[in-house]
Amino acid sequence: MPEAPLREIVIIGGGTAGWMAAAALARFLGRQARVTLIESEAIGTVGVGEATIPQIKLFNQGLGIAEPDFVRQTQASFKLGIEFVGWGAPDQRYIHAFGAVGWPLGLLPFHHYWLRHRAEGGTSGLWDYSAGARAAARNAFQPPADRPGQPAAGYDYAFHFDAGLYAAFLRRHAEAAGVVRIEGRIGAVRLRDDGFVAGVTLDDGRAVGGELFIDCSGFRGLVIEQALHAGYEDWTHWLPCDRALAVPCARVEPLTPFTRATARAAGWQWRIPLQHRTGNGIVYSSAHLSDDQAAAILLDGLDGAPLAEPRPLRFTTGKRRAMWVKNCVALGLAAGFMEPLESTSIHLIQAGIARLLQLFPRAGFDPADIAEFNRQSDFEWRAIRDFLILHYHANGRPEPFWADCREMSIPDSLAHKLALFRANGRITREHEELFTELGWLQVLIGQGVMPAGYSPLADGLPAADLARFLNDARTHAERVAAALPSHADFIARHCPALPQETIAA
């Protein structure tokens, strides 16, 4: 006979991670288990994860959330990609756009034909063939409406939103589905004789027991680290920034449909446009830049009036050595931290939830399930880590911080990818790692990593056919982008944000 099913799930902490977990568990477990979430209004949340990648749409759809309703209630805007300013060199910019760049032909991805074109003296840019990049340059947006028999639009999108409003939105959704919220600060974690978590005790003496515990307590890892001692793998050697400052500013026009990441002397500055304000922050290395210097750079780089004082964050980039220990699974900052350079924070929460549901345990907590969860998590986090390291390593800036990043040793896994691309433009994607070949391609080319060659199969296309193929791809991207309304006009017509008092109600 199989072990008994789990009946009591306790989530430690709210915020984006806690309420995403609560909403998803309530939706997919139904009434099979009772879900309780414990959080304290006295404990703040980091709340700066305001930019996302396209996979967030799948999460919202899985919960049955209507996109216009979500956009209205979270002050959201739309995101076609991330613009990087000054990374390859101080005066250069490029975009990591979501979606296609051209289209494959025969056995080869598009970029091999583009590399042949460049090798033969062609001057077109890679992003001439990206509808998403062209739309972003026009500040244009509407969701793609692909039709049977018609060429695909070729772009994708995600969102910028207020993380606090998203957590509140999911809280309403989760509580309507039966999740019970307990207000209180946790004073102690109680362990059984076998080391499993028996429950927690609140500061006021209340005891809450459970069978499965989801740790969403933030950096401190109240259960996964302080009680279960999972251990932490420090990646500061490769990702040396260890501090951030965040500050909102007034919205300015135009309402851009992309995140911006601008390289600074010892780190980088983000810009995330929402309907009611713009989110800003600077991520930096305290070994190269003081807090006061970072604040000055941040405030000088705002394009609207600041709406608050910069809020400081300190972190150590890395992850728990195990994100599932005994009967505790860590999500969000309790699982680890990688800076928001490619907007992966919320996705990693989403991926952890999906992985937990796929491997959802019975009361016996089979070690094979736990091991597989940790194996998959480890692979995903390391693959994202390598992609972030690429941005730092392949830079052309003159400052000491950036020179150190160029000269640092890199993981063997990243070194292999770079060697493969530098030789003949080849990009491999393993085991459904998050970032696709097109993501790697855009960052590599954008930061000046040009391969020496390309696949010889691309030479099989006659010159006239190559010219026609490239022209068709470029024309398609331009036509798609030219047909879109402005980002602000689309939102005004279809999903303007609700007044704050209406959302709160």
N, C-alpha and C positions, 0 to 999 in steps of 0.2 A: 504494500500500500504506500502511496506517496505521502510525504509529510503534510501536515495540516497547512492550510493557507494562512497568510498573515492577516490579522484583523485590526491591528493598531499601528498606525504610522504617525510619527511625531517629527515635525519640521522645526528645527532650531533656528530662528531668525526669519525676518520678513524680507523687505526690500525686493529688488527685481528677482533674485535667485529664489527666495523663499516662496514668493507668490506665483512665479512661473511653475515651480515644482508642485505647489498646492493645486493650481488650476489643472495641470496636466494629470496628476494622480487622480483627482476627483473625476475628471472626464473619462479616463481610460480604465480606471478600476471600478467606477460606479459605486455601488453600495457594498462591494465585496470587503472593503476595509474602511475604517474610520480614520480620517485625516485630521490631525490637530496641528495648528501652527502656533508657536510661542514667540512673541516679540514684545519689545518694550519701546514705548514712545520716547523714553528717555535716552535710548541709544540711537544715534544717527546712522545713516547709511551713506556709502560713498557716493552713489547716485550720479556719476558722471558718464556712465555708459550709454550715451545718447545716440550713437550711430550704429547701424547694423549692416548685415550683408543679406543677400536675397533669401537665404534659408529661413529667415524669420517669418516669411509669408506662410511657409508650411506649418510652422508652429501655430500661428493664429488661425489658419484654416482648420487645423486639427481640433482646435477648441470650438470651432463653429462661430468664430468672431467675424463679423462683417467688416471688411476693410474700411469703408467710409466712416463707420461708427468709431472704430479704433483711431483713425486719423483725427477725427473731430475731438475726441476725448483726451488725447495725449498731446495736443498742439503739434502734431507731426507734420513733417514735410517729406518729400520724396528724394531718393538718392540714386543717382546713376553710376556713382563710382567715387573714387578718392583722387583728388588732384594733389600731386606732390610738387612742391615748389622748392627749388634750390638744393635738391639732393644729389643729382649727378654733378652739378656745378652750381655756384651761387645764382646764376642768372637763367637757369633752365627750369622748365616745368613740363610735366607730363601727367597723364591720368591713367589710373587703373580702372578702366570702365568695365561694368558688368555686362556680360553677353559676348557676342561673337566679334571677331575681327576677320572680315572676309568670310570665306567658307572653304572647306576642304575640296580638293580635286584629286581624283584617283586615290592613291594610297597615302597622299601627303597632306598635312595641314597647310593652311594658306600661307603661313609665314615663310615657308621654303621658297615659294614662288616670288614673294616679295623680296627675300634676300637675293635671289637671282637677279631680279629687276635692279636692285641697288648695286650689285656687283657689276652689272652691265652699264652703269652710269645713270640709272633712274633716280629721280629726286623725290618721289612721293613719300610721305610719312606713313608710318604704320597706322596711325589713328585716322588717316583719311578713309580707311576701310571699316571704321567702327561707327555704327549708328549711334551707340550710346555716347561715345566721345563727342561726336558732332552735335548731338542734342544738348549735351552738357555745355558745350561752347556757346550755344544759343540761349542758355537758360530755359530750355524748352522741356516739357514733359507731359505725357499721359501714358497710362499703362499700355503695353503693346496689345494689339488686337489682331492676332494671327488668324488668317482665314484659310480653309482647305483649298488647295490648288494654287495658293498665292505664296510668293517667297516670304519666309519668316522675317519679322521686323529685325530680329538679330540683337536686341538689347534686353536687359533685365534691370530690376530695380530693387531697392530696399527702402529703409526709412531712417529719418532722424526723428527722435521724439524725446519728450521729457521723461526721464527714467522714473522720477517720483510719481508722475501721473500714470505711467504704465503700470507700476506696482499697484497703485490704488485701483486702476481699472481691472487688473487681474484679481485683486482682492474681492471686489464686488462679484466678479464672475465666479470665483472659487467658493465664496460664502453662499452664493445662490445654489451652488451644486452640493452643499452640505459640509464644507470645510468649517471646522470650529477654530476660532481664534482665541488665544488666551493672552491677555495683557500681563506682562510681568518680566522681571529680570531674573535670569537663572543664576543661582548661587553655587550650585554643586551638581556634578554629574555622578550618578550612582552606578557602580559596576557590579555585575554578578561574580560569583566565584570563578567562572570560566573566562572572565575578562570581557564578556559581552556587556553592552549597556543595558541596564535595567530601567533607568529613568533619570529624570532630573528633578532637582528641588529648587523652587523659586525662593527668592529672598524673604518672602513673607511666610515661608514654611510649607506652602502647597507642594505636593508631590505629583508628578505626571509620569506615568509609566507608559511603555510602548514596546513594540517588537522590532520595528525598523526605524532608525533615526536618520534624518536627512540634515546634515550640518550645513547651514547657510548663515553661519555666524560671522562671516567676514574674515579679515586677515588673521584674527586671533585663533580661529579653528578650535572653538570651545570644546567640541567633542573629539573631532578627528585628531587633533594635535595635543591639546592640553590633557585630555583623558586617555586617549588611545595611542598617543606618541607615534604617529605615522611617519614622522621624519619629513624633511624638506630638501629638495634638490635645487641648489642655488645656480642660476644661469647668468649671474651678473658679469661673468667673464666675457660673455658674448653680447649681452644686452646691458650696457653699463649704466643706463639712466636709473636713478633710484628715488627721484622725487618728482612731484608734479604740483602745479598750482592751477586751480580752476576758477573761472569767473564768467558770469553771464554779462552780455551787453545788449543794448537796444537793437532791435531788428533794423536792418538797412536794406535798401533796394539795390539791385534786383535780388529776389529770393532765389538763390542758386540751388540747383538740384544735385549738389555734390558736397562731400566733406573736403576740407582743405587741410593738408599737413605741410607746414612750412618749416624747412630746416633752419635752425638757429645755430649760434656759435658752439653750443654744447648740448644739443638736444633738438627738440622740434615743438612747434606750436600748432594746436588744432583749432579749427573753426567749423562749427556745426550749426547750420541755420534751421531754426524752428519757426513756427508761425508767429509766436509772440515775442521771441528773443533769439539771440545767437549765443550758443554755448562756445566757450573758449577755454583754452588751457595751454600750459607749457609743461613738457616732460623733459627733464634735464638731469645731468650728472652733477651731484654735489661736490665731486672731486674737481670739477672744472668750472663751476659756476656757483656763486653764493645765492642764497634765497632772495636777498634784496636785488641782486642783478637780474635774477630770473623774473621777479615781479615787475621790474622796470621794462624788461624786454616784452613781457606779456602785455602790459597795459599800453605800451607804445604801439603794439601791433594790432590793437583793437580797431575795428572800423565803425564802432558805435559807442555811445556813452556807457561806461561800466554801470552795472546795476547792483553791485555788491563789492565787498572786499575780496581779494583772491583767497581761496580756501586751500590750505596745504594738505598734501598727501605724501606719505613716505611708504616705500615698498621695496621688496626684494624680489626681482623677477625670478620665477621658477615655479615649481609645483610640488605637491605632496608626493612622497615616494610611493605611496599607495593612496588612492582616493576612495577605496572601499576597504575598510578594516572591520572585521567581525560583522556587527549588524549596523554599521554606520557608513553612509555614503556622503561624501563632501561635494558640494556644488558651489559655483561662483568663487569668490575670493577665499573661501575656506579650502578650496581645492588647489588654488595657485593663482598666480598673477602674471599676465603678459600685457605689456602696455598697449593702449588702444590704437596702435599705428595702422592696423588693417581691420579695425572694428570687430575683433573676434570675441570680446568678453561675453556678450550676451549669447553669441552662438555657442560658446563652450558650455554655458549653462544648458542651453537647449539640447546640445549633443549629449551631455551627461544624463539629462532626463530621459532622452530617447533610448540611450544605452541601458539605463536602469529598467525601463519598461520592457525592453527586449530580453533582459536577463533577470526579470523580476523573480525574487526568491520565494521559496516556501519557508516555513518556520525553521527548518533545519539548516538553512543557509549553506548550501552545498559549496565547498571550496572551489570547485571547477567554475561555477558562475562568477564568484568573486575574482578569481584569477583572470578570467576572460575579460571582465569589466576593466580591470586594471591594465591588462595588456593593450586593449583597444584604446583606452584613455592615454596611456603612455605614448603610443604611436601617434595619435592625433596631436597631442601637445608638442611632441618633438618636431613633427612636420611643420606645424605653425611656427614654432621657434625658429626653424631654419629659414623660413620665408621672411620673418622679421629681421633676422641677422643679415640677410641679403641686402636689405635697405641700408643698413649701417656700413657694411663691408664694401659694397660697390658704390663708393661716393667719390666725388671729385672736389671736395671742399678743402680750403687751406688751413683751417684752424687745428690746433693740437688735438682736440677731442676727436675730430674726424680723421686725422692722420693716424691716431692710435687705432681707430676702428678699421681702417684700411689694412693696417699691418698686423692685426691680431690673428692668431690661429683660429680656424673655424672648424666646426664639426665635420668629420669625414663624409657624412651624408650630404652636406651642402657642398663640400669641395668636389664631390663626384658630379653633382648636378651642374656646377659651374664649368668643370672641365668638359663635360659632354656638350654643353651649349657653346662654349667658346670654340670648340673644334668645328662642328658642322651644324650648329643650330638645333641640336636635338634636345627635346624636353621629355622626361618620363614622369608619369604620375603613378604612384604605387598605392595599392590597397585603398582606393577611394579617399586618398588624402584630401583635405579640404580645398586647397587652392589648385585650380586646374592648370593645364598647360598654358592657357591664355593669360591667366593671372601672372604666372612666372614670366611669360614672354614680355608682357607690358612693363614689368618692373625691370627686367634685365635690359631691355632696349632703352627704356626711359632713363636709366642710370648709366648708360653709355657702355654696356657690355655687348659688343658686336662680335658675332662669330666670324672665324676666319673663312668658313665655307658654308655650304648648305647641302642638302641631299642631292646626289647626282641624278636622282630620278626626276628632279625638276627640270633638268636639261632636255628631257624628252619632249617637252611641249614646244612646238614651233614658235618662233618669235612673234608672229602675227597673232597667234592664238593666245600667247601670254599677254600681249598688250590688250587684247579684247577682254580676256578674263579679268585682269586688274581693273580695266575701265568699268566693266559691269559691276564689280564689287564696290568700287568707289562711288559710282552713280547711285547704286541702291542705297548705300549708307546716307548719302546726301539727301535723296528723296524722302527717306523715312524721317530724318531729322527735320527737314524743312516743312513737313506736314503737321508737326506737333505744335500745340498752343504753348504759350509761356507757362512756366511752372506755377507762377502766382495766379494766373488766370484759371488754370485747371483747378487749383485748390479752391479758389473763390467760387467757382461754379459748382463743384461737386462735394467738397468736404471741408468747409471752413470750420475752424475750431469753435467749440461752444464757449460761452462765457464761463469763467472760472467758478462762479457761484452755482451754475447749472451742473458742472462736472462734479463738484463737491457733493451736491445733493444726491 
